[in-house]
Each structure stands twice: as structure tokens, then as C-alpha cells.
Amino acid sequence: MTHNTPLSPRPRPLHELADGRRRLMTSAQLRAHGVSAAQTSEQCRPGGPWQQLLPNVVLLHPGPPTSDERLHAVLLYAARDRTSGTTPGVTASVPLQPGGEQPPVTAYAEAMITGLAALTLHGFSAAPPLSSLDLIDVLVPRLRRLRTTGCARVVRTAALPTAVEVTGVPVAPVARALADAVAELTDPATVRRLLTEAVRGGHCEPAAVVRELNRARLLSRPHVVDAVDSLVAEGRALAEQRLYRMVREHALPEPVWNVDLRLPGGPHLGGVDAFWPEHAVALELDTRAHRQREDDADWAEHARKREHLERLGITVVHVTPRKLRDCPDHQATVVRTALMAAGDREPAAYVVVLPR
């Protein structure tokens, strides 16, 4: 070390920090730029050029923050500092990093936007604009020592999901964001619109939403249960449309749709969504959105029906809405293979086919 070696960061003129590029910085980042706590307090005085938007998060300009600035401020407040204050500063309108790139999502360790703000970022038309939200929900691990303050509402979870990057912002997956939004909503119409859009817009499957609602213990609320019933009906209607399209576009033989099967003069065997009598092939579309306490009994009944049909020589093809959405070509191949294999099997028992 020579007598010329600085012992601390050389202070930079404050006007250079607020030159229009650096819009948000943490207290630690300001210290790394040589700005003392006293200087920061002076700049953030009432009527001053800076504002303390959240604890340890400073907005480097006067006037109201933009929606992007509020989002990044909440993330800066909630993110775990893994770099001892050396995480790059965040810009809302003009990026801070060299080359004009957005800061990486990984800079926001253990924090992601959830709730209504996340749904807005995911593109939900039923979610309000960011500018109208007084609070922005941020999801963090349960043991983090954070409190709700300012525009940041802290939501805790035992297991942090993998974030989805939306316009450079880490966002909770749709199903988790929906559950966190519904937890704060009391208006049945709003809850119904959000759940319906999740399925109709192709954001996620009903089962994923119901799993998150169940995990959040929201299925005891009557208005949530009513919305879930509509959600399941919406999901089934979309899945049936995909099934009809798959049969038509892949030139499969036309089945009889939505029928009940019975033994002649005997018991009811159960309903199926499609049945090819000449081939003794049945197709079941599983659109159930399980509630945890019902899973075991529901699945056991489903398994018994399938085993009974197969003992009678009827091949049962099981299809889920997700498979129909993501890989309809493969599902069509599965059905075609079952139909073609009919000639190699023993003749099936005669069953009565009734409309359902």
C-alpha cells in the first residue's frame, strides 16, 4: 500500500448520481459510491432532490415514482443482499448497467412480485393497472425478517416457487400469483373474473389454480368455492373443444360423445367422454381440479371404473387438458394406436351405450 492508496471510496458529486440514469439505489449502493448516510438523509429531506421510497431504498429524483420504479423499489427492499451492497443499481426508465442492459433477475435474490401486480405483468385484463395499486405484493421465504411498509406488502411462503421473468422483473407463476391475489380480495365478481381469465387465456390449468388455493386454505371461503366451480366448468369446456379439434384435425374415426356405458340389464359402468363401439375404445378427459381431502376417494373410484371396463375388454385412454393443449399430436397417436390394436384383442363384452 502506498500513501496514494485511498482508504475509502472517493465521493462522487451527488449530481452525477442523479443524472437521470440512476433512478433507484439502496443505501448500501450509495455508500459504495461514497455517499454517506448523513448526505443521503440531507438529500432526502422534505423538498429535497431525493426521496426514501422504502427503508434503505432511495429514489434519486423528486416527484412521484413511476410504476416501474415502484416495482423495482419493492424488489430492492425485499431482496436478500448476497453481494454486501455491490448489487448493481436499478433504473426504471434507463438501465444502469454498462451497455444499457436491464439488471439480471438473479440480482433480486429470494424475492418476486406476486398478487395483483404479478397478474398485471402476466397480461391479465381483469387485473388493475400498476398505477392504481396502493400496495405491491412481494413473495419472500417465510423466515425473512421483513415487514409490510410503504407500497410493499410482504407475502411469506415456506417454499419459494421458481420466478418467471416478465419485462426484466421476477414474477410468481400465475397459479401462485392468483392465490395471493384472491387471499386479499372479497369481491366475488373480481375473483371469478380473474380465475376465468387464467383458464380462458391459457395461462394455466384449473388443477394448478385449485392446488394453490387449497395450499393457501382459501377453499373455505364461499365466494372462492363458487368461483372455483365456474373455473372447473370453464376448464372442461375448453378441454372438450380441444378434444373435438384433435379428432377432426387428425382424421380420427368419429366417436359417440359423452355417453354412459351399462351392461345389458346390469349395473352402470360409468360415463366416458368419447367411445368407439366398433373398436371397444373409450376416452376419459380428466378435468378434475382436486381438493386435497377428496383426492383419495375420487381417484379410487376412477381407478375402479377403469379396471372394470378393461376387464370387459374395453381399452380406456386417459387424457388430461394439459396434454391436449401441449401435445395434441401425441395424444392423437395414442388414440389411433388403441383403435388399430382393436383387431388383435379378444372381442369385448357387449355394452349398452346411452346418452349422458
Order of alpha helices (4+ residues) and beta strands (2+ residues): alpha-beta-alpha-alpha-beta-beta-alpha-beta-alpha-beta-beta-beta-beta-alpha-alpha-alpha-alpha-beta-beta-beta-alpha-beta-alpha-alpha-beta
